[in-house]
Amino acid sequence: MSNTVVYSAINTKIRVLERNFLRKKDYQNLLKMATVSDAAAYLKENTYYSNLLTTIDTDIVSRRDIEGIFKVSMAGNIDKLIYFFHNDYKKLIHFFFLKYEIEDLKSLARRIFNGQDPQEIKKSLFFLGKFSKTDAERLMEAKTIRDLIYSLKGAYFYEFLIPLVDGRRENLFRFEMALDFSYFSNIQRRKLRISSRDSFLIKEYEGLLADLYNIQWIYRGKKFYQLSPAELLNYTINFGVQLTYQDRQKMCYATSLGNLYRLTLNSAYGFLFKKEEISTDIYMERRINNYIYYQLRKLNHKFPLSIMQTINYIWTFELEIKNIISIIESIRYNLTAQDAVKFVVKVV
């Protein structure tokens, strides 16, 4: 069966699934909610998510409950798309689950690092163990980052994490960097028999992610963790689409954050630091997500019968979950709608 026929069927399915996304008016209404219960009730009574929230008591629902439900929905929809793919294409779509498992591992590590009970967020860690096939219950029992690393023995991540338990480098930031590094290393090792056009598009997409991750790593490593330039450079990814090794080296060895800002401003990603420093920490992730969203939309429209429709759909679903959780968090902290909307990507 030709790719044209396959992608025609996939795109038809995606258009059906996209009808379930929230509309601009839904976000505007959610931003007006006074409590998390009000927001959950709105989702239950007025949106596609009503079916998912049927058994939920909106009076006592938590942010974690909602996040877990949406992740189940997202995984289910990805599985619906996997049905249309075959051979290495199926492996490629399954690979997206690795990214979400890594995000769940980060969330679990943050709870452990801060001395909080991991069981409280268990419902939201749906992807834990899904790709690596590790025992999620065993991971939940870890008391330290070191315990968590040892619990991942046998998983793909382990070889990248085990060097952190040498007694000097075991901290949360290095744990997160090592996990992300394992993801991009897996990309480099991955050998897939797919069309040359899809291979090019995936390279563009993953190269864009690599560039943006690199800048975010370097910035956070310098500002919050005072990592050495050599260690920062060692963790950067070397297949970005815009940043060369020399670019990354200059950023890692920048003698001050001001110099890092100037180097970034002169790159394709200058938008990350275009406002005063105080807002950079708060809005960097939103700017990154906005940029990726619009770049994917461009590729989506330029290559209508390609892997981009699937990637764009999965990414948009991920952003929808992040948007809803951001709004719920804003409600919890009593932010105004005007302030809360600053954390919402693309639709408002």
C-alpha positions as CSV (number, residue, x, y, z in Angstrom):
1,M,0.0,0.0,0.0
2,S,1.4,3.4,-1.0
3,N,2.2,6.1,1.5
4,T,-0.4,8.4,-0.2
5,V,-3.2,5.9,0.5
6,V,-2.0,5.2,4.1
7,Y,-1.7,8.9,5.0
8,S,-5.0,9.7,3.4
9,A,-6.6,7.2,5.9
10,I,-4.5,8.5,8.8
11,N,-5.3,12.2,8.0
12,T,-9.0,11.4,7.9
13,K,-8.8,9.8,11.4
14,I,-6.8,12.7,12.7
15,R,-9.3,15.2,11.5
16,V,-12.0,13.3,13.4
17,L,-9.9,13.3,16.5
18,E,-9.0,17.0,16.2
19,R,-12.7,17.9,16.5
20,N,-12.4,16.9,20.2
21,F,-9.8,19.6,21.0
22,L,-11.0,22.5,23.1
23,R,-12.0,25.7,21.3
24,K,-10.9,29.2,22.1
25,K,-14.2,29.8,24.0
26,D,-13.5,26.8,26.2
27,Y,-10.2,28.2,27.3
28,Q,-11.8,31.6,27.9
29,N,-14.5,30.0,30.0
30,L,-11.9,27.9,31.9
31,L,-9.9,31.0,32.7
32,K,-12.9,32.5,34.4
33,M,-13.4,29.6,36.8
34,A,-13.0,30.3,40.5
35,T,-12.1,26.8,41.7
36,V,-10.6,23.6,40.4
37,S,-14.0,22.0,41.0
38,D,-15.6,24.6,38.7
39,A,-13.0,23.9,36.0
40,A,-13.5,20.2,36.2
41,A,-17.3,20.6,36.1
42,Y,-17.0,22.7,33.0
43,L,-14.9,20.1,31.3
44,K,-17.3,17.4,32.3
45,E,-20.4,19.2,31.2
46,N,-19.3,21.1,28.1
47,T,-16.5,19.3,26.3
48,Y,-15.4,16.1,24.7
49,Y,-13.8,15.1,28.0
50,S,-17.2,14.5,29.6
51,N,-16.9,10.8,28.8
52,L,-13.6,10.6,30.5
53,L,-14.8,12.4,33.6
54,T,-18.0,10.5,34.0
55,T,-16.9,8.7,37.2
56,I,-15.1,11.7,38.7
57,D,-16.6,13.7,41.6
58,T,-15.8,17.2,40.5
59,D,-16.2,18.5,44.1
60,I,-13.1,16.7,45.2
61,V,-11.2,16.1,42.0
62,S,-7.5,17.1,42.0
63,R,-5.2,18.4,39.3
64,R,-3.4,15.0,39.4
65,D,-6.6,13.2,38.8
66,I,-7.4,15.3,35.7
67,E,-3.9,15.0,34.4
68,G,-3.9,11.2,34.7
69,I,-7.3,10.9,32.9
70,F,-6.0,13.1,30.0
71,K,-2.9,11.0,29.7
72,V,-4.9,7.9,29.4
73,S,-6.9,9.5,26.6
74,M,-3.8,10.7,24.8
75,A,-2.2,7.2,24.9
76,G,-5.5,5.7,23.7
77,N,-5.6,8.1,20.7
78,I,-1.9,7.4,19.8
79,D,-2.7,3.7,19.8
80,K,-5.6,4.4,17.4
81,L,-3.1,6.0,15.0
82,I,-0.6,3.2,15.5
83,Y,-3.2,0.9,14.0
84,F,-2.7,2.5,10.6
85,F,1.1,2.1,10.6
86,H,3.2,-0.9,9.8
87,N,6.7,-2.2,10.3
88,D,9.2,0.6,11.3
89,Y,6.6,3.3,11.1
90,K,4.8,1.5,14.0
91,K,8.1,1.5,15.9
92,L,8.5,5.2,15.3
93,I,5.1,6.1,16.7
94,H,5.7,3.8,19.7
95,F,8.9,5.8,20.2
96,F,6.8,8.8,21.3
97,F,5.8,7.0,24.4
98,L,9.5,7.1,25.5
99,K,9.3,10.9,25.7
100,Y,6.3,10.8,27.9
101,E,7.7,8.1,30.2
102,I,10.8,10.4,30.7
103,E,8.5,13.2,31.7
104,D,6.8,11.0,34.2
105,L,10.2,9.9,35.6
106,K,11.1,13.5,36.0
107,S,7.9,14.2,37.9
108,L,8.5,11.2,40.2
109,A,12.2,12.3,40.8
110,R,11.0,15.8,41.8
111,R,8.7,14.4,44.4
112,I,11.4,12.1,45.8
113,F,14.0,14.9,45.7
114,N,11.7,17.2,47.7
115,G,10.8,14.6,50.3
116,Q,7.2,14.3,49.1
117,D,5.1,11.2,48.9
118,P,5.1,9.8,45.3
119,Q,1.8,8.0,45.9
120,E,0.0,11.4,45.8
121,I,0.9,11.8,42.1
122,K,0.6,8.1,41.1
123,K,-2.6,8.6,39.0
124,S,-0.9,11.2,36.8
125,L,2.1,9.0,36.0
126,F,0.3,6.9,33.4
127,F,3.4,6.4,31.1
128,L,5.7,5.2,33.9
129,G,7.1,1.8,32.7
130,K,5.1,1.8,29.5
131,F,8.2,2.0,27.2
132,S,10.9,0.7,29.4
133,K,8.8,-2.2,30.8
134,T,10.2,-1.5,34.2
135,D,8.1,-2.2,37.3
136,A,6.2,1.1,38.0
137,E,5.4,0.0,41.6
138,R,9.1,-0.6,42.3
139,L,9.9,2.9,41.0
140,M,7.3,4.4,43.3
141,E,9.0,2.9,46.3
142,A,12.3,4.8,45.8
143,K,13.2,7.1,48.6
144,T,16.2,8.9,46.9
145,I,17.3,9.7,43.4
146,R,19.9,7.0,43.9
147,D,17.2,4.4,44.7
148,L,15.3,5.5,41.6
149,I,18.3,5.0,39.4
150,Y,19.0,1.5,40.8
151,S,15.3,0.7,40.3
152,L,15.7,1.4,36.6
153,K,18.4,-1.3,36.1
154,G,17.7,-3.1,32.9
155,A,15.9,-0.1,31.3
156,Y,17.4,1.8,28.4
157,F,17.9,4.9,30.6
158,Y,20.1,3.0,33.1
159,E,23.4,3.3,31.3
160,F,23.0,7.1,31.2
161,L,21.9,7.5,34.8
162,I,24.2,5.1,36.7
163,P,27.3,7.4,36.4
164,L,25.4,9.9,38.6
165,V,25.6,7.7,41.7
166,D,29.4,8.3,42.1
167,G,28.7,10.4,45.2
168,R,29.3,13.8,43.7
169,R,26.9,14.3,40.8
170,E,23.6,12.9,42.1
171,N,21.2,15.7,41.9
172,L,17.8,16.5,40.3
173,F,19.1,18.6,37.4
174,R,21.7,16.1,36.3
175,F,19.1,13.3,36.6
176,E,16.8,15.2,34.2
177,M,19.6,16.1,31.8
178,A,20.8,12.5,31.7
179,L,17.2,11.3,30.9
180,D,16.8,13.8,28.1
181,F,20.3,12.9,26.8
182,S,19.2,9.2,26.8
183,Y,16.2,10.2,24.6
184,F,18.2,12.0,22.0
185,S,20.9,9.3,22.1
186,N,18.2,6.8,21.3
187,I,17.2,8.9,18.4
188,Q,20.7,8.8,17.0
189,R,20.9,5.0,17.4
190,R,17.5,4.4,15.9
191,K,17.6,2.9,12.4
192,L,14.3,3.0,10.7
193,R,13.3,2.0,7.1
194,I,11.0,4.9,6.3
195,S,10.6,7.1,3.2
196,S,13.3,9.7,2.5
197,R,10.8,12.6,2.9
198,D,9.6,11.4,6.3
199,S,13.1,10.8,7.4
200,F,13.9,14.4,6.4
201,L,10.9,15.8,8.3
202,I,11.6,13.8,11.4
203,K,15.2,15.0,11.3
204,E,13.9,18.6,11.1
205,Y,11.5,18.1,14.0
206,E,13.9,16.3,16.3
207,G,16.8,18.7,15.4
208,L,14.5,21.6,16.4
209,L,13.8,20.0,19.7
210,A,17.6,19.4,20.2
211,D,18.4,23.0,19.7
212,L,15.8,24.3,22.1
213,Y,16.6,21.7,24.7
214,N,20.3,22.6,24.5
215,I,19.6,26.3,25.1
216,Q,17.3,25.5,28.0
217,W,19.8,23.1,29.6
218,I,22.7,25.6,29.2
219,Y,20.6,28.4,30.7
220,R,19.4,26.4,33.7
221,G,22.7,24.8,34.3
222,K,24.4,28.2,34.5
223,K,21.8,30.1,36.4
224,F,20.7,27.6,39.0
225,Y,23.3,24.9,39.2
226,Q,26.6,26.5,38.4
227,L,27.7,23.6,36.3
228,S,31.1,23.8,34.6
229,P,31.2,24.7,30.9
230,A,32.8,21.4,30.1
231,E,30.0,19.4,31.8
232,L,27.3,21.5,30.1
233,L,28.8,21.0,26.7
234,N,29.1,17.2,27.4
235,Y,25.4,17.0,27.8
236,T,24.4,19.0,24.7
237,I,22.9,17.2,21.7
238,N,24.9,17.4,18.5
239,F,22.3,17.1,15.7
240,G,20.4,20.4,16.0
241,V,19.1,22.2,12.8
242,Q,20.5,25.6,13.6
243,L,23.1,25.5,16.4
244,T,26.5,24.2,15.4
245,Y,29.0,22.7,17.9
246,Q,30.8,26.0,17.9
247,D,27.5,27.8,18.8
248,R,26.9,25.4,21.7
249,Q,30.5,25.7,22.8
250,K,30.3,29.5,22.9
251,M,27.1,29.4,24.9
252,C,28.5,26.9,27.4
253,Y,31.7,28.9,27.9
254,A,29.9,32.2,28.2
255,T,31.3,34.0,31.2
256,S,28.0,35.5,32.3
257,L,24.2,35.1,31.7
258,G,24.3,38.4,29.9
259,N,26.8,37.0,27.4
260,L,24.6,33.9,27.0
261,Y,21.6,36.2,26.3
262,R,23.6,38.1,23.6
263,L,24.7,34.9,22.0
264,T,21.2,33.5,21.9
265,L,19.8,36.8,20.6
266,N,22.1,36.5,17.6
267,S,20.8,33.0,16.8
268,A,17.5,31.8,15.3
269,Y,16.2,31.4,18.9
270,G,16.6,35.0,20.1
271,F,12.9,35.1,21.0
272,L,13.7,33.1,24.2
273,F,15.3,36.1,25.8
274,K,13.6,39.0,24.2
275,K,12.1,40.3,27.5
276,E,13.6,41.2,30.8
277,E,15.4,38.5,32.8
278,I,12.7,38.3,35.5
279,S,10.2,36.9,33.0
280,T,12.6,34.6,31.2
281,D,12.4,31.9,33.9
282,I,8.6,32.0,33.9
283,Y,7.8,32.0,30.3
284,M,10.7,30.2,28.6
285,E,8.9,26.9,28.3
286,R,5.8,28.6,26.9
287,R,7.8,30.4,24.3
288,I,9.5,27.1,23.3
289,N,6.2,25.3,23.1
290,N,4.7,28.2,21.0
291,Y,7.6,28.1,18.6
292,I,7.5,24.4,18.2
293,Y,3.7,24.5,17.6
294,Y,3.9,27.0,14.8
295,Q,6.9,25.4,13.2
296,L,5.1,22.0,13.2
297,R,2.0,23.7,11.7
298,K,4.2,25.1,8.8
299,L,5.6,21.6,8.1
300,N,2.1,20.1,8.5
301,H,0.7,22.4,5.8
302,K,3.7,22.1,3.5
303,F,3.8,18.3,3.5
304,P,0.1,17.2,3.8
305,L,0.7,13.5,3.1
306,S,3.5,12.8,5.5
307,I,4.4,11.8,9.0
308,M,4.0,15.5,10.1
309,Q,0.2,15.2,10.5
310,T,0.7,12.5,13.1
311,I,3.5,14.4,14.9
312,N,1.5,17.6,14.8
313,Y,-1.6,15.9,16.3
314,I,0.3,14.2,19.1
315,W,2.2,17.5,19.9
316,T,-1.1,19.5,19.9
317,F,-2.7,17.0,22.2
318,E,0.3,17.3,24.6
319,L,-0.1,21.1,24.6
320,E,-3.8,20.8,25.3
321,I,-3.1,18.8,28.4
322,K,-0.4,21.3,29.5
323,N,-2.8,24.2,28.9
324,I,-5.5,22.7,31.0
325,I,-3.1,21.8,33.8
326,S,-1.6,25.3,33.7
327,I,-5.1,26.9,34.0
328,I,-5.9,24.6,36.9
329,E,-2.6,25.5,38.6
330,S,-3.3,29.2,38.1
331,I,-6.7,28.7,39.7
332,R,-5.1,27.0,42.7
333,Y,-2.8,30.0,43.2
334,N,-5.5,32.5,42.6
335,L,-4.0,34.1,39.6
336,T,-6.2,36.5,37.5
337,A,-7.3,35.4,34.1
338,Q,-5.0,38.0,32.6
339,D,-2.0,36.5,34.4
340,A,-3.1,32.9,33.9
341,V,-3.4,33.3,30.1
342,K,0.4,34.0,29.9
343,F,1.0,30.4,30.6
344,V,-1.3,29.1,27.9
345,V,0.1,28.1,24.5
346,K,-1.3,29.2,21.2
347,V,-5.1,29.2,21.5
348,V,-5.9,32.3,23.5
